[in-house]
Each structure stands twice: as C-alpha cells, then as structure tokens.
Amino acid sequence: MEHRSAYAVLMPLAPWEAPEILAEALESLQHQSLPPKQVVVSCDGTPPSPLHRCLAASALPIELVFGPGSEGVGPVLARGLLHCSEELVLRCDADDLSVPERAARQVSWMHQHLEVLVMSTPISEFMDRPDQLLLQRWVPIDPEEISRVARLRNPLNHPSVILRRSAVLAAGNYRSVPGFEDYELWLRLLAAHGPSALANLPETLVLARVGPAHLGRRHGWGYAMAEARFLLQSGCRGLLPVWCVIRSLLLRVPLRLLPHRFLADVMGAITRRAVPEGQRHD
C-alpha cells in the first residue's frame, strides 16, 4: 500500500523567488494528508543564501538539483524529472499552495485511471491572501473537449499537474520551448497516445499566487514571437493541424500586443471564471 501511495514532488526554483513565499509553498506540501516520499527542487543556477536557508529549514525530504543557470523552465524541469525516484510526480511551483488533500486525491485518481498519463485541476488565484480568492483558472473536463481545446490553447493547468514519469521520459521529457514547455509536451503525448493521455478533475486543489508580473510574462513582442515560433513548429511537426496554426497566428498572437489591461480582460474572459462557493479554502 505504501508503494502505491508513494509520489515525488517536482518544483522548479528561480533565484528571484522570495524566501517567505517559498516557505509557504513548502509548508503546504508538509501539510499534505499524503506526504511526499521525495521533493526534488530543481534550481535554475545556484539559489541565493536566503532561499538556501529556507530549503534547509524545511522538514520535507528535499533533494536539490542544480543547473548552470539562465536555461529556462524546460531544461530545469527536465533535469529535475530525471532525479525523481517515484513514478507519480506532482508538479508544484515555488509560489503556489497545495490544499491538504491535493496529493491524496490526485494519486488515488491516477491509480484508478491507468490509461491517463497527465492530469490537472482548476486553479483558484489570489494576490496576497489565500483566503481572498479572485478567479478560477478553469480547465475542460470531458476527454473530447480536452482534445478540442488542445488544438486552440493549453488544456491543462501546469502548476496543478500530476504525471507519470516513465511516460513523459518516453515522450522525450520537457524540452526548451520558451513559454510553452508544458503545452508542447501535452501535444506530444496526445499525438503518441490519443485523447486518453490527458485528463482534468473538476475540483480546485491548487491556489496560485498572481500579480501584474504573471500576465506581463505573456505580453509584448518577445512573447508574441515565441508563440508564433511554437505554433509554426507544432504545425510542421504534425502536433497541430494547419488550420489551428493559422487560426491561432491570426487571433492569439496579435492579442499579445494589446495594452496590458485589455489583454488581461480578454484572456480572463477565455480562461477564468468566478470561484465556486463550495471551493473556497479559508
């Protein structure tokens, strides 16, 4: 039974993360009703002393993995996944909170649905206080809808993902696709295994810290060009139909050039909903 419930956590860590916010994320993992066997913190370079002290003070079974720095999220996650010792791997970000039943719920579900390779959940967003939730980042639930949405945008919430390590490694692991490391991986898994590869649960199990910087990373010429490259490469590799690539190039890429406020309103209307009353975590 212990073997079936075992899982690892994979957390990327950038050097600019605030120690107090990282401590809250680690504390939420420590309070899981099903504790992790391993917490792999994959560092983008060497973390500064305050972050190192925060990690050292945690009672979690943390394993630090270091890279050369300034690689991007894809290589950082790929290196970390190679160091995970369990088949089921829970993805966590260093500024998000996992509700106490998250791991137990997702691990149990994955054992009951062996055909699913990656599963995520909706995410509730907050700015300063997790008891004051703003919006819910929704995801499609029906398998056919997940496949349909995947042709147009990312169908999963990466910070709330649980994945099967062997399947992701067999598909080629995370790759360096700036801004789209997760979406590109999901498309590869769909191409290789069909709609059953991906799934979403309807309940919120992760609370995500948001602010102007989060949307800012998805705005401007740089991100627009990265999105265009990703779409064109996905079309050339057969991961997306040509009509989907053309549609997204015409509709999604220009959105990145809108003024910040308008982009927030448009993207919010597409991917956000009000937080259901029964899913507020005080």
MARVO-378849 format. One line per field, with one value per residue (C-alpha): residue in one letter; z, x, y; chain; residue number from 1. Coordinates in Angstrom, 1 decimal, decimal comma. Layout:
<atoms>
residuo	[A  ...] $
w	[Z  ...] $
u	[X  ...] $
v	[Y  ...] $
cadena	[A  ...] $
num	[NUM  ...] $
</atoms>
This chain:
<atoms>
residuo	[M  E  H  R  S  A  Y  A  V  L  M  P  L  A  P  W  E  A  P  E  I  L  A  E  A  L  E  S  L  Q  H  Q  S  L  P  P  K  Q  V  V  V  S  C  D  G  T  P  P  S  P  L  H  R  C  L  A  A  S  A  L  P  I  E  L  V  F  G  P  G  S  E  G  V  G  P  V  L  A  R  G  L  L  H  C  S  E  E  L  V  L  R  C  D  A  D  D  L  S  V  P  E  R  A  A  R  Q  V  S  W  M  H  Q  H  L  E  V  L  V  M  S  T  P  I  S  E  F  M  D  R  P  D  Q  L  L  L  Q  R  W  V  P  I  D  P  E  E  I  S  R  V  A  R  L  R  N  P  L  N  H  P  S  V  I  L  R  R  S  A  V  L  A  A  G  N  Y  R  S  V  P  G  F  E  D  Y  E  L  W  L  R  L  L  A  A  H  G  P  S  A  L  A  N  L  P  E  T  L  V  L  A  R  V  G  P  A  H  L  G  R  R  H  G  W  G  Y  A  M  A  E  A  R  F  L  L  Q  S  G  C  R  G  L  L  P  V  W  C  V  I  R  S  L  L  L  R  V  P  L  R  L  L  P  H  R  F  L  A  D  V  M  G  A  I  T  R  R  A  V  P  E  G  Q  R  H  D] $
w	[0,0  0,8  -2,6  -4,4  -2,5  -3,0  -5,1  -5,7  -6,0  -8,7  -8,0  -10,2  -8,3  -9,8  -7,9  -7,6  -5,7  -2,3  0,7  2,6  -0,4  -1,0  2,7  2,4  -0,7  1,2  4,2  2,1  1,0  4,5  5,5  2,8  4,2  2,0  2,5  -0,4  -0,5  -2,3  -3,1  -6,0  -6,1  -9,5  -9,3  -12,2  -11,2  -7,5  -5,2  -3,1  0,6  1,8  -0,4  0,6  4,3  3,6  2,0  4,7  7,4  5,8  7,3  3,8  2,1  -0,2  -2,9  -4,6  -8,3  -9,7  -13,3  -14,9  -14,7  -17,2  -19,0  -19,0  -17,4  -19,8  -19,1  -15,4  -15,2  -17,5  -15,2  -12,1  -13,5  -14,2  -10,4  -9,3  -7,9  -8,0  -11,0  -10,0  -9,9  -8,5  -10,1  -7,8  -8,3  -5,6  -5,2  -5,1  -2,4  -2,5  -0,5  2,2  0,2  -3,2  -3,3  -1,8  -4,3  -7,4  -6,5  -5,8  -9,0  -11,1  -9,7  -10,7  -14,3  -15,5  -19,1  -18,1  -18,3  -17,1  -15,0  -13,7  -11,9  -11,9  -10,0  -7,8  -7,9  -5,1  -4,8  -1,2  1,0  0,0  1,9  -0,5  -3,8  -7,1  -10,1  -11,0  -13,9  -15,4  -17,5  -19,7  -18,1  -20,9  -22,7  -26,2  -25,1  -23,8  -27,2  -28,9  -26,6  -27,0  -30,7  -29,6  -26,3  -23,4  -22,0  -18,6  -15,7  -15,4  -11,7  -10,7  -12,8  -11,7  -14,3  -14,9  -15,0  -17,4  -20,0  -20,0  -20,3  -23,1  -24,9  -24,7  -21,4  -21,1  -23,9  -24,3  -25,8  -24,0  -22,7  -24,0  -22,4  -20,9  -23,8  -26,3  -24,0  -23,8  -27,6  -28,0  -25,5  -27,4  -30,7  -29,3  -27,1  -28,1  -26,0  -23,0  -22,3  -20,6  -18,0  -15,6  -12,3  -11,6  -8,1  -7,2  -5,5  -6,0  -5,1  -7,4  -6,4  -9,2  -9,9  -12,7  -13,3  -14,2  -17,1  -18,1  -19,0  -21,6  -23,2  -25,7  -28,9  -27,3  -26,2  -29,4  -31,5  -29,1  -29,6  -33,3  -33,4  -31,2  -33,4  -36,7  -35,3  -33,9  -37,3  -39,2  -36,8  -37,1  -33,5  -34,5  -37,7  -40,2  -39,7  -36,0  -36,5  -38,9  -36,6  -33,6  -35,6  -36,7  -33,3  -30,4  -31,4  -32,0  -28,6  -27,0  -28,5  -26,9  -24,0  -20,7  -19,3  -22,5  -22,7  -19,1  -19,8  -23,0  -21,6  -18,3  -20,3  -22,1  -19,2  -15,9  -14,1  -10,7  -7,8  -6,9  -3,4  -2,3  -3,4  -1,3  1,0  4,1] $
u	[0,0  2,9  4,4  1,1  0,7  4,3  4,9  7,6  7,2  9,0  9,4  11,5  13,1  14,3  16,9  14,5  11,8  11,0  12,0  8,8  6,7  8,8  8,3  4,5  4,6  6,8  4,6  1,5  3,4  4,3  0,6  -0,4  -2,6  -0,5  3,1  5,6  8,5  10,7  10,7  13,0  13,8  15,4  17,3  17,9  21,5  22,6  19,9  21,0  21,6  18,1  16,5  19,1  18,3  14,6  15,1  17,4  14,9  12,1  11,3  10,4  12,6  14,2  16,7  18,4  19,3  21,5  22,0  24,2  21,5  19,5  18,4  14,7  11,9  12,1  15,7  15,2  12,2  13,7  16,8  14,6  12,3  15,4  16,2  12,6  12,6  8,8  6,6  4,0  5,3  3,3  4,2  4,4  5,5  7,5  4,9  1,7  -0,2  -1,5  -4,6  -4,1  -5,9  -4,3  -1,8  -4,1  -6,8  -4,6  -2,5  -5,6  -7,3  -4,2  -4,1  -7,7  -7,2  -4,0  -4,6  -4,1  -0,6  -1,1  -3,9  -4,5  -7,2  -8,7  -6,7  -8,0  -6,0  -5,1  -2,9  -1,8  -4,1  -5,2  -8,5  -9,4  -9,7  -10,1  -10,9  -10,7  -8,5  -10,8  -10,0  -12,1  -13,3  -14,7  -11,9  -13,2  -13,3  -9,8  -8,6  -10,6  -9,3  -5,7  -5,9  -6,5  -4,7  -3,2  -5,8  -4,2  -3,1  0,6  1,0  -1,7  -0,4  0,4  2,2  3,6  7,4  8,0  5,5  7,0  10,5  9,5  8,0  11,2  10,9  10,4  12,1  13,3  10,3  10,2  6,8  5,3  7,3  4,2  1,8  4,3  4,7  1,0  0,7  3,4  1,6  -1,7  0,0  1,5  -1,3  -4,6  -7,2  -6,9  -3,4  -4,7  -7,4  -8,7  -10,5  -13,3  -12,2  -9,7  -6,6  -4,1  -4,2  -2,0  -0,4  -0,9  0,1  1,0  4,3  2,4  0,5  3,5  5,4  2,7  2,7  4,7  6,7  9,0  6,2  4,3  7,3  7,8  4,2  4,4  7,5  5,9  2,8  4,7  7,0  4,0  2,3  5,4  5,8  2,2  1,3  -1,3  -3,5  -2,6  -5,9  -5,4  -1,9  -3,3  -6,3  -4,0  -1,5  -4,3  -6,2  -3,9  -0,6  -2,0  -3,5  0,0  0,4  -2,7  -2,2  -1,7  -5,2  -7,0  -5,0  -5,9  -9,6  -9,6  -7,6  -9,6  -12,8  -11,4  -9,7  -11,1  -14,4  -15,7  -14,6  -17,4  -18,7  -18,0  -14,4  -13,2  -10,4  -10,2] $
v	[0,0  2,4  1,7  2,5  5,8  7,0  10,0  12,7  16,4  18,4  22,1  24,5  27,3  30,6  32,7  35,6  33,8  35,4  33,2  33,8  32,8  29,7  28,8  29,0  26,7  24,2  24,4  23,5  20,4  19,5  19,6  17,1  14,3  12,0  13,2  13,0  10,5  13,0  16,7  17,5  21,2  21,9  25,1  27,5  28,1  28,3  29,8  32,7  32,2  33,2  30,6  28,0  28,7  28,4  25,0  23,8  24,7  22,5  19,1  17,8  15,2  17,7  16,9  19,8  19,7  22,4  23,6  26,2  28,9  31,0  27,9  28,4  26,3  23,4  22,3  22,9  20,7  18,0  17,8  17,6  14,9  12,7  12,9  11,9  8,4  7,8  7,0  9,6  13,1  16,1  19,4  22,4  25,9  27,8  30,5  28,3  26,5  22,9  22,2  19,4  16,8  17,5  14,7  12,1  13,0  13,0  10,0  7,9  9,0  8,2  4,6  4,2  5,5  3,8  5,0  8,6  10,0  13,6  15,1  18,6  20,5  24,0  26,6  29,4  32,6  35,0  38,0  38,5  36,3  32,7  33,3  36,1  34,2  36,1  33,9  30,3  29,2  26,6  23,5  21,3  18,0  15,9  14,0  15,0  18,6  18,4  17,2  20,0  22,7  21,4  22,4  26,0  26,5  24,7  22,3  21,7  23,9  23,0  24,0  21,5  18,6  15,1  13,0  9,5  9,9  7,0  8,2  11,7  10,4  8,1  11,0  12,9  14,8  18,5  20,5  24,0  25,7  29,1  29,9  26,7  23,8  22,2  22,7  21,3  18,2  17,7  17,8  15,2  12,9  13,4  12,6  9,4  8,1  9,8  11,6  9,2  10,6  13,8  14,4  17,1  16,8  19,3  20,3  23,0  21,6  24,4  28,1  30,2  33,5  36,1  39,6  42,0  40,2  36,9  38,5  40,6  37,5  36,7  40,1  42,0  41,4  38,8  36,5  37,1  35,9  32,9  31,9  32,3  30,1  27,5  27,4  27,1  24,4  22,4  22,6  21,5  18,5  17,5  18,3  20,8  20,8  23,6  25,3  25,5  27,1  29,7  30,5  31,0  33,0  35,3  35,5  34,7  36,2  39,8  39,7  39,7  43,2  44,7  47,1  45,2  46,0  44,9  41,7  40,9  41,4  39,2  36,3  36,4  36,1  33,0  31,1  32,5  32,0  33,0  30,8  28,4  29,0  25,4  25,6  28,5  27,5  29,7] $
cadena	[A  A  A  A  A  A  A  A  A  A  A  A  A  A  A  A  A  A  A  A  A  A  A  A  A  A  A  A  A  A  A  A  A  A  A  A  A  A  A  A  A  A  A  A  A  A  A  A  A  A  A  A  A  A  A  A  A  A  A  A  A  A  A  A  A  A  A  A  A  A  A  A  A  A  A  A  A  A  A  A  A  A  A  A  A  A  A  A  A  A  A  A  A  A  A  A  A  A  A  A  A  A  A  A  A  A  A  A  A  A  A  A  A  A  A  A  A  A  A  A  A  A  A  A  A  A  A  A  A  A  A  A  A  A  A  A  A  A  A  A  A  A  A  A  A  A  A  A  A  A  A  A  A  A  A  A  A  A  A  A  A  A  A  A  A  A  A  A  A  A  A  A  A  A  A  A  A  A  A  A  A  A  A  A  A  A  A  A  A  A  A  A  A  A  A  A  A  A  A  A  A  A  A  A  A  A  A  A  A  A  A  A  A  A  A  A  A  A  A  A  A  A  A  A  A  A  A  A  A  A  A  A  A  A  A  A  A  A  A  A  A  A  A  A  A  A  A  A  A  A  A  A  A  A  A  A  A  A  A  A  A  A  A  A  A  A  A  A  A  A  A  A  A  A  A  A  A  A  A  A  A  A] $
num	[1  2  3  4  5  6  7  8  9  10  11  12  13  14  15  16  17  18  19  20  21  22  23  24  25  26  27  28  29  30  31  32  33  34  35  36  37  38  39  40  41  42  43  44  45  46  47  48  49  50  51  52  53  54  55  56  57  58  59  60  61  62  63  64  65  66  67  68  69  70  71  72  73  74  75  76  77  78  79  80  81  82  83  84  85  86  87  88  89  90  91  92  93  94  95  96  97  98  99  100  101  102  103  104  105  106  107  108  109  110  111  112  113  114  115  116  117  118  119  120  121  122  123  124  125  126  127  128  129  130  131  132  133  134  135  136  137  138  139  140  141  142  143  144  145  146  147  148  149  150  151  152  153  154  155  156  157  158  159  160  161  162  163  164  165  166  167  168  169  170  171  172  173  174  175  176  177  178  179  180  181  182  183  184  185  186  187  188  189  190  191  192  193  194  195  196  197  198  199  200  201  202  203  204  205  206  207  208  209  210  211  212  213  214  215  216  217  218  219  220  221  222  223  224  225  226  227  228  229  230  231  232  233  234  235  236  237  238  239  240  241  242  243  244  245  246  247  248  249  250  251  252  253  254  255  256  257  258  259  260  261  262  263  264  265  266  267  268  269  270  271  272  273  274  275  276  277  278  279  280  281  282] $
</atoms>
